Amino acid sequence: MNNLCTDIGWMSLNKKGEQLCGDHVDIVPQGENSTVVVLADGMGSGVKANILSTLTAKIISTMMAEGLHVEDCVETIASTLPICAVRGVAYSTFTIIRIIENEEAEIIQYDNPFVVLLRNGKNWEYPREAVEIGGKTIYKTRIPIQKDDTFIAFSDGAIHAGIGMSLNFGWERKDIIDYMEMMYDESFTAKTLNALLLDECNKLYGGQPGDDTTAVCVKVRERCCVNLMIGPPSKPEDLAKMHEAFFSAPGKRIVCGGTTSTLAAEYLKKPIIAQLDYLDSDIPPTAKVEGLDLVTEGVITMSKVVEYAKDYLEENRKYSQWGYKRDGASMIARMLFEEATDINFFVGRAVNPAHQNPNLPINFNIKMQLVENLCTSLEKMGKKVKVSYF
Protein backbone atom coordinates (compact mmCIF):
# COMPACT_ATOMS: atom_id res chain seq x y z
CA MET A 1 0.00 0.00 0.00
CA ASN A 2 1.32 3.46 -0.93
CA ASN A 3 1.24 6.56 1.24
CA LEU A 4 -1.23 8.45 -0.96
CA CYS A 5 -4.68 9.84 -0.20
CA THR A 6 -7.24 12.07 -1.88
CA ASP A 7 -8.00 15.71 -1.14
CA ILE A 8 -11.42 16.72 -2.49
CA GLY A 9 -12.92 20.17 -2.88
CA TRP A 10 -16.09 21.29 -4.66
CA MET A 11 -18.31 24.34 -4.99
CA SER A 12 -21.33 25.51 -6.99
CA LEU A 13 -22.63 28.78 -8.39
CA ASN A 14 -26.42 28.99 -8.67
CA LYS A 15 -27.94 30.37 -11.85
CA LYS A 16 -28.95 34.00 -11.43
CA GLY A 17 -32.31 34.23 -9.63
CA GLU A 18 -32.41 30.57 -8.54
CA GLN A 19 -32.51 29.47 -4.91
CA LEU A 20 -31.51 25.88 -5.72
CA CYS A 21 -28.62 24.59 -7.80
CA GLY A 22 -29.38 22.24 -10.68
CA ASP A 23 -26.07 20.43 -10.13
CA HIS A 24 -25.40 17.97 -7.31
CA VAL A 25 -22.21 16.43 -5.89
CA ASP A 26 -22.01 13.27 -3.78
CA ILE A 27 -18.80 11.96 -2.20
CA VAL A 28 -18.90 8.38 -0.93
CA PRO A 29 -15.98 6.72 0.90
CA GLN A 30 -15.51 3.05 0.05
CA GLY A 31 -13.45 1.62 2.86
CA GLU A 32 -10.19 3.15 4.02
CA ASN A 33 -8.51 4.03 0.71
CA SER A 34 -11.20 4.25 -1.98
CA THR A 35 -13.60 7.09 -2.76
CA VAL A 36 -16.36 7.71 -5.29
CA VAL A 37 -17.16 11.26 -6.40
CA VAL A 38 -20.31 11.89 -8.45
CA LEU A 39 -21.14 15.18 -10.21
CA ALA A 40 -24.63 15.24 -11.74
CA ASP A 41 -26.07 18.08 -13.84
CA GLY A 42 -29.86 18.19 -14.09
CA MET A 43 -31.46 19.59 -17.24
CA GLY A 44 -32.57 23.19 -16.96
CA SER A 45 -32.39 24.94 -13.62
CA GLY A 46 -34.22 25.43 -10.37
CA VAL A 47 -36.24 22.84 -8.47
CA LYS A 48 -36.69 20.40 -11.37
CA ALA A 49 -32.99 20.31 -12.23
CA ASN A 50 -32.07 20.02 -8.55
CA ILE A 51 -34.34 16.98 -8.09
CA LEU A 52 -33.02 15.29 -11.25
CA SER A 53 -29.35 15.81 -10.40
CA THR A 54 -29.85 14.80 -6.76
CA LEU A 55 -31.69 11.65 -7.82
CA THR A 56 -28.93 10.75 -10.27
CA ALA A 57 -26.09 11.30 -7.81
CA LYS A 58 -27.91 9.48 -4.99
CA ILE A 59 -28.72 6.42 -7.11
CA ILE A 60 -25.09 6.09 -8.22
CA SER A 61 -23.60 6.73 -4.77
CA THR A 62 -26.09 4.43 -2.98
CA MET A 63 -25.48 1.55 -5.36
CA MET A 64 -21.73 1.96 -5.03
CA ALA A 65 -22.00 2.10 -1.26
CA GLU A 66 -23.68 -1.32 -1.49
CA GLY A 67 -20.66 -2.64 -3.37
CA LEU A 68 -22.19 -2.89 -6.85
CA HIS A 69 -19.95 -2.48 -9.89
CA VAL A 70 -19.71 0.87 -11.62
CA GLU A 71 -21.10 -0.67 -14.80
CA ASP A 72 -24.27 -1.74 -12.95
CA CYS A 73 -24.74 1.76 -11.54
CA VAL A 74 -24.21 3.41 -14.91
CA GLU A 75 -26.57 0.98 -16.64
CA THR A 76 -29.27 1.67 -14.03
CA ILE A 77 -28.92 5.42 -14.47
CA ALA A 78 -28.65 5.26 -18.26
CA SER A 79 -31.76 3.08 -18.42
CA THR A 80 -33.72 5.04 -15.80
CA LEU A 81 -33.23 8.60 -17.01
CA PRO A 82 -35.37 9.38 -20.06
CA ILE A 83 -34.49 11.61 -22.99
CA CYS A 84 -36.29 14.97 -23.18
CA ALA A 85 -38.67 14.83 -26.16
CA VAL A 86 -38.26 18.56 -26.86
CA ARG A 87 -34.51 18.98 -26.51
CA GLY A 88 -33.43 15.46 -27.37
CA VAL A 89 -30.96 15.35 -24.45
CA ALA A 90 -30.86 13.41 -21.20
CA TYR A 91 -32.62 14.78 -18.15
CA SER A 92 -29.38 14.52 -16.19
CA THR A 93 -25.76 14.08 -17.16
CA PHE A 94 -23.07 12.82 -14.82
CA THR A 95 -19.37 12.37 -14.16
CA ILE A 96 -17.98 9.71 -11.80
CA ILE A 97 -14.42 9.78 -10.48
CA ARG A 98 -13.56 6.68 -8.49
CA ILE A 99 -10.23 6.43 -6.70
CA ILE A 100 -9.44 2.76 -6.06
CA GLU A 101 -7.14 1.90 -3.13
CA ASN A 102 -5.27 5.17 -3.83
CA GLU A 103 -3.64 3.35 -6.75
CA GLU A 104 -5.99 3.71 -9.73
CA ALA A 105 -8.56 6.17 -11.00
CA GLU A 106 -11.71 5.14 -12.85
CA ILE A 107 -13.54 7.91 -14.69
CA ILE A 108 -17.06 7.42 -16.09
CA GLN A 109 -18.45 10.32 -18.12
CA TYR A 110 -21.84 10.91 -19.68
CA ASP A 111 -22.52 14.16 -21.57
CA ASN A 112 -20.62 16.39 -19.12
CA PRO A 113 -17.46 18.20 -20.28
CA PHE A 114 -14.53 15.80 -20.12
CA VAL A 115 -12.60 15.73 -16.85
CA VAL A 116 -9.28 17.60 -16.93
CA LEU A 117 -6.26 15.79 -15.48
CA LEU A 118 -3.27 17.87 -14.43
CA ARG A 119 -0.14 15.77 -13.97
CA ASN A 120 2.92 17.64 -12.71
CA GLY A 121 0.85 20.79 -13.18
CA LYS A 122 0.30 20.22 -16.91
CA ASN A 123 -2.65 18.81 -18.85
CA TRP A 124 -2.39 15.06 -19.48
CA GLU A 125 -4.78 13.63 -22.05
CA TYR A 126 -5.85 10.27 -20.67
CA PRO A 127 -7.36 7.50 -22.86
CA ARG A 128 -11.14 7.32 -23.13
CA GLU A 129 -13.13 4.31 -24.32
CA ALA A 130 -16.63 4.89 -25.69
CA VAL A 131 -19.17 2.19 -24.79
CA GLU A 132 -22.92 1.89 -25.34
CA ILE A 133 -24.90 1.31 -22.13
CA GLY A 134 -28.69 1.53 -22.20
CA GLY A 135 -28.57 3.21 -25.61
CA LYS A 136 -26.33 5.99 -24.33
CA THR A 137 -22.66 6.65 -25.08
CA ILE A 138 -20.58 6.44 -21.93
CA TYR A 139 -16.86 7.22 -21.82
CA LYS A 140 -14.75 5.03 -19.54
CA THR A 141 -11.17 5.46 -18.34
CA ARG A 142 -9.03 3.49 -15.91
CA ILE A 143 -5.48 4.66 -15.22
CA PRO A 144 -2.82 4.36 -12.50
CA ILE A 145 -2.49 7.50 -10.38
CA GLN A 146 0.58 9.23 -9.00
CA LYS A 147 1.35 11.91 -6.43
CA ASP A 148 -0.08 15.37 -7.22
CA ASP A 149 -2.41 14.12 -9.98
CA THR A 150 -5.30 16.60 -10.00
CA PHE A 151 -8.66 15.65 -11.52
CA ILE A 152 -10.99 18.58 -12.30
CA ALA A 153 -14.61 17.83 -13.21
CA PHE A 154 -17.14 20.56 -14.04
CA SER A 155 -20.66 21.00 -15.32
CA ASP A 156 -21.34 22.73 -18.63
CA GLY A 157 -21.98 25.99 -16.78
CA ALA A 158 -18.19 26.36 -16.68
CA ILE A 159 -17.71 26.12 -20.45
CA HIS A 160 -20.69 28.43 -21.03
CA ALA A 161 -19.19 31.17 -18.83
CA GLY A 162 -18.93 34.50 -20.62
CA ILE A 163 -21.02 33.57 -23.69
CA GLY A 164 -22.39 36.75 -25.25
CA MET A 165 -20.66 38.83 -22.59
CA SER A 166 -16.88 38.79 -22.30
CA LEU A 167 -16.48 35.87 -24.73
CA ASN A 168 -18.12 34.96 -28.04
CA PHE A 169 -18.14 31.20 -27.64
CA GLY A 170 -17.82 30.73 -23.90
CA TRP A 171 -14.88 29.50 -21.87
CA GLU A 172 -13.99 26.36 -23.74
CA ARG A 173 -12.35 23.31 -22.14
CA LYS A 174 -8.96 24.20 -23.65
CA ASP A 175 -9.25 27.69 -22.11
CA ILE A 176 -9.99 26.14 -18.70
CA ILE A 177 -6.93 23.90 -19.12
CA ASP A 178 -4.73 26.90 -19.94
CA TYR A 179 -6.06 28.82 -16.94
CA MET A 180 -5.63 25.96 -14.48
CA GLU A 181 -2.11 25.23 -15.75
CA MET A 182 -1.26 28.89 -15.21
CA MET A 183 -2.78 29.03 -11.71
CA TYR A 184 -1.56 25.61 -10.52
CA ASP A 185 0.72 25.47 -7.51
CA GLU A 186 1.79 22.20 -5.93
CA SER A 187 1.02 23.57 -2.45
CA PHE A 188 -2.60 24.47 -3.29
CA THR A 189 -5.30 22.26 -1.82
CA ALA A 190 -8.15 20.86 -3.91
CA LYS A 191 -10.50 23.43 -2.38
CA THR A 192 -8.17 26.31 -3.31
CA LEU A 193 -7.77 25.13 -6.92
CA ASN A 194 -11.53 24.63 -7.16
CA ALA A 195 -12.20 28.12 -5.78
CA LEU A 196 -9.83 29.65 -8.36
CA LEU A 197 -11.79 28.00 -11.17
CA LEU A 198 -15.24 28.98 -9.84
CA ASP A 199 -14.12 32.56 -9.11
CA GLU A 200 -12.99 32.96 -12.71
CA CYS A 201 -16.28 31.51 -13.99
CA ASN A 202 -18.18 33.99 -11.82
CA LYS A 203 -16.09 36.89 -13.18
CA LEU A 204 -16.75 35.82 -16.78
CA TYR A 205 -20.47 35.73 -15.96
CA GLY A 206 -20.16 39.26 -14.56
CA GLY A 207 -21.26 37.98 -11.16
CA GLN A 208 -24.59 36.83 -12.60
CA PRO A 209 -24.23 33.18 -13.72
CA GLY A 210 -26.35 32.30 -16.73
CA ASP A 211 -26.26 28.62 -15.79
CA ASP A 212 -25.68 26.48 -12.72
CA THR A 213 -21.92 26.02 -12.50
CA THR A 214 -20.20 23.34 -10.41
CA ALA A 215 -16.61 22.16 -10.24
CA VAL A 216 -15.06 19.28 -8.29
CA CYS A 217 -11.33 18.93 -7.74
CA VAL A 218 -9.76 15.63 -6.62
CA LYS A 219 -6.07 15.94 -5.79
CA VAL A 220 -3.87 12.93 -5.03
CA ARG A 221 -1.35 13.73 -2.31
CA GLU A 222 0.89 12.10 0.25
CA ARG A 223 -0.49 11.61 3.75
CA CYS A 224 0.69 14.19 6.27
CA CYS A 225 0.12 13.79 10.02
CA VAL A 226 -0.20 16.72 12.42
CA ASN A 227 -0.46 16.25 16.20
CA LEU A 228 -1.99 18.92 18.45
CA MET A 229 -1.81 18.92 22.26
CA ILE A 230 -3.92 21.27 24.35
CA GLY A 231 -4.32 21.34 28.13
CA PRO A 232 -2.57 19.30 30.84
CA PRO A 233 -4.13 15.97 31.96
CA SER A 234 -6.73 15.93 34.73
CA LYS A 235 -4.50 13.60 36.77
CA PRO A 236 -0.85 14.71 37.17
CA GLU A 237 0.25 11.07 37.11
CA ASP A 238 -1.03 10.81 33.50
CA LEU A 239 1.33 13.54 32.26
CA ALA A 240 4.13 11.12 31.30
CA LYS A 241 1.65 8.91 29.44
CA MET A 242 0.24 11.92 27.57
CA HIS A 243 3.71 13.18 26.60
CA GLU A 244 4.86 9.76 25.53
CA ALA A 245 1.84 9.35 23.25
CA PHE A 246 2.22 12.85 21.80
CA PHE A 247 5.96 12.79 21.17
CA SER A 248 6.02 9.23 19.81
CA ALA A 249 3.39 9.98 17.16
CA PRO A 250 4.85 10.66 13.69
CA GLY A 251 4.33 14.05 12.05
CA LYS A 252 4.37 17.71 12.99
CA ARG A 253 3.63 18.88 16.54
CA ILE A 254 1.56 21.82 17.78
CA VAL A 255 1.20 22.69 21.48
CA CYS A 256 -1.53 25.11 22.60
CA GLY A 257 -1.73 26.77 26.00
CA GLY A 258 0.74 28.28 28.46
CA THR A 259 0.80 25.47 31.02
CA THR A 260 0.77 22.82 28.31
CA SER A 261 3.75 24.34 26.49
CA THR A 262 5.68 24.81 29.77
CA LEU A 263 5.24 21.12 30.61
CA ALA A 264 6.17 20.09 27.06
CA ALA A 265 9.34 22.21 27.23
CA GLU A 266 10.27 20.57 30.53
CA TYR A 267 9.76 17.13 28.96
CA LEU A 268 12.07 18.11 26.08
CA LYS A 269 14.49 19.86 28.46
CA LYS A 270 14.44 22.89 26.18
CA PRO A 271 13.76 26.57 26.98
CA ILE A 272 10.65 28.44 25.86
CA ILE A 273 11.59 31.44 23.71
CA ALA A 274 8.76 33.97 23.82
CA GLN A 275 7.82 35.90 20.69
CA LEU A 276 6.80 39.35 21.89
CA ASP A 277 5.50 40.68 18.56
CA TYR A 278 1.71 40.92 18.33
CA LEU A 279 1.23 40.04 14.65
CA ASP A 280 -2.52 40.27 15.20
CA SER A 281 -3.95 42.41 17.99
CA ASP A 282 -6.67 39.80 18.64
CA ILE A 283 -4.34 36.79 18.84
CA PRO A 284 -1.75 36.26 21.62
CA PRO A 285 1.82 35.87 20.33
CA THR A 286 3.44 32.49 19.73
CA ALA A 287 6.57 31.01 21.30
CA LYS A 288 9.34 28.67 20.19
CA VAL A 289 10.52 25.40 21.71
CA GLU A 290 13.10 23.24 19.99
CA GLY A 291 11.41 19.98 19.00
CA LEU A 292 7.98 21.56 18.47
CA ASP A 293 6.74 22.96 15.17
CA LEU A 294 4.40 25.52 16.73
CA VAL A 295 3.66 26.80 20.24
CA THR A 296 0.63 29.04 20.81
CA GLU A 297 -1.72 30.33 23.49
CA GLY A 298 -4.76 28.13 24.14
CA VAL A 299 -8.43 29.09 24.15
CA ILE A 300 -8.35 32.49 22.40
CA THR A 301 -6.19 31.15 19.58
CA MET A 302 -8.26 27.99 19.20
CA SER A 303 -11.49 30.03 19.13
CA LYS A 304 -10.15 31.86 16.10
CA VAL A 305 -9.14 28.59 14.42
CA VAL A 306 -12.67 27.23 14.92
CA GLU A 307 -14.07 30.43 13.38
CA TYR A 308 -11.78 30.02 10.36
CA ALA A 309 -12.73 26.33 10.03
CA LYS A 310 -16.47 27.05 9.89
CA ASP A 311 -15.92 29.77 7.28
CA TYR A 312 -13.61 27.47 5.27
CA LEU A 313 -16.46 24.96 4.93
CA GLU A 314 -18.82 27.65 3.66
CA GLU A 315 -17.63 30.43 1.36
CA ASN A 316 -14.02 30.63 2.65
CA ARG A 317 -14.22 34.42 2.73
CA LYS A 318 -11.68 34.67 5.56
CA TYR A 319 -8.91 32.89 3.65
CA SER A 320 -7.08 36.20 3.21
CA GLN A 321 -7.01 36.56 7.01
CA TRP A 322 -5.25 33.26 7.69
CA GLY A 323 -3.78 32.17 4.35
CA TYR A 324 -0.53 34.14 4.67
CA LYS A 325 -0.30 35.66 8.16
CA ARG A 326 2.16 34.50 10.83
CA ASP A 327 0.02 34.71 13.98
CA GLY A 328 -0.72 31.52 15.92
CA ALA A 329 -4.28 31.00 14.70
CA SER A 330 -3.32 31.49 11.05
CA MET A 331 -0.42 29.05 11.26
CA ILE A 332 -2.58 26.41 12.99
CA ALA A 333 -5.25 26.90 10.30
CA ARG A 334 -2.75 26.38 7.48
CA MET A 335 -1.25 23.29 9.12
CA LEU A 336 -4.65 21.69 9.83
CA PHE A 337 -6.68 22.80 6.80
CA GLU A 338 -4.05 22.67 4.04
CA GLU A 339 -1.12 20.48 5.12
CA ALA A 340 -2.66 17.75 7.27
CA THR A 341 -4.50 14.67 6.07
CA ASP A 342 -4.41 12.91 9.46
CA ILE A 343 -4.81 14.87 12.71
CA ASN A 344 -4.32 13.55 16.23
CA PHE A 345 -5.62 15.62 19.17
CA PHE A 346 -4.20 15.05 22.64
CA VAL A 347 -6.60 16.84 24.98
CA GLY A 348 -5.96 17.34 28.70
CA ARG A 349 -9.03 17.62 30.91
CA ALA A 350 -7.39 19.58 33.75
CA VAL A 351 -9.31 22.69 34.85
CA ASN A 352 -7.23 25.85 34.48
CA PRO A 353 -7.55 27.94 37.70
CA ALA A 354 -7.02 31.11 35.68
CA HIS A 355 -10.26 30.38 33.83
CA GLN A 356 -12.39 30.21 36.96
CA ASN A 357 -12.63 33.98 37.31
CA PRO A 358 -16.37 34.72 36.82
CA ASN A 359 -15.41 37.93 35.00
CA LEU A 360 -13.69 35.92 32.23
CA PRO A 361 -15.85 34.38 29.46
CA ILE A 362 -13.74 31.19 29.49
CA ASN A 363 -14.35 27.91 31.27
CA PHE A 364 -13.49 24.26 30.99
CA ASN A 365 -16.61 23.43 28.99
CA ILE A 366 -15.76 26.08 26.40
CA LYS A 367 -12.34 24.50 25.82
CA MET A 368 -13.87 21.05 25.33
CA GLN A 369 -16.52 22.50 23.02
CA LEU A 370 -13.86 24.22 20.91
CA VAL A 371 -12.04 20.94 20.42
CA GLU A 372 -15.27 19.12 19.50
CA ASN A 373 -16.32 21.84 17.05
CA LEU A 374 -12.90 21.89 15.41
CA CYS A 375 -12.86 18.10 15.07
CA THR A 376 -16.32 18.16 13.46
CA SER A 377 -15.21 20.80 10.93
CA LEU A 378 -11.99 18.94 10.12
CA GLU A 379 -13.90 15.71 9.50
CA LYS A 380 -16.20 17.58 7.11
CA MET A 381 -13.05 18.71 5.28
CA GLY A 382 -12.24 15.03 4.77
CA LYS A 383 -9.51 14.83 7.40
CA LYS A 384 -8.90 11.66 9.37
CA VAL A 385 -9.26 12.82 13.00
CA LYS A 386 -8.46 10.98 16.22
CA VAL A 387 -8.95 12.46 19.70
CA SER A 388 -7.31 11.13 22.88
CA TYR A 389 -8.40 12.54 26.26
CA PHE A 390 -6.22 12.54 29.37
Sequence and secondary structure as in RCSB ss.txt:
>XXXX:A:sequence
MNNLCTDIGWMSLNKKGEQLCGDHVDIVPQGENSTVVVLADGMGSGVKANILSTLTAKIISTMMAEGLHVEDCVE
TIASTLPICAVRGVAYSTFTIIRIIENEEAEIIQYDNPFVVLLRNGKNWEYPREAVEIGGKTIYKTRIPIQKDDT
FIAFSDGAIHAGIGMSLNFGWERKDIIDYMEMMYDESFTAKTLNALLLDECNKLYGGQPGDDTTAVCVKVRERCC
VNLMIGPPSKPEDLAKMHEAFFSAPGKRIVCGGTTSTLAAEYLKKPIIAQLDYLDSDIPPTAKVEGLDLVTEGVI
TMSKVVEYAKDYLEENRKYSQWGYKRDGASMIARMLFEEATDINFFVGRAVNPAHQNPNLPINFNIKMQLVENLC
TSLEKMGKKVKVSYF
>XXXX:A:secstr
  SEEEEEEEEEE  TT SS SEEEEEEEETTTEEEEEEEEESSSHHHHHHHHHHHHHHHHHHHHTT  HHHHHH
HHHHHS B TTT SBSEEEEEEEEETTTEEEEEEESS   EEEETTEE     EEEEETTEEEEEEEEE  TT E
EEEE HHHHTTTBTTTBSS   HHHHHHHHHHH  TT  HHHHHHHHHHHHHHHTTTS SS EEEEEEEEEE  E
EEEEES  SSGGGHHHHHHHHHHSSSEEEEESHHHHHHHHHHHT   EE    SBTTB   EE TT SEEE SHH
HHHHHHHHHHHHHTT TTHHHHSS  SHHHHHHIIIIII SEEEEEE     GGGG TTSS  HHHHHHHHHHHH
HHHHHTT EEEEEE 
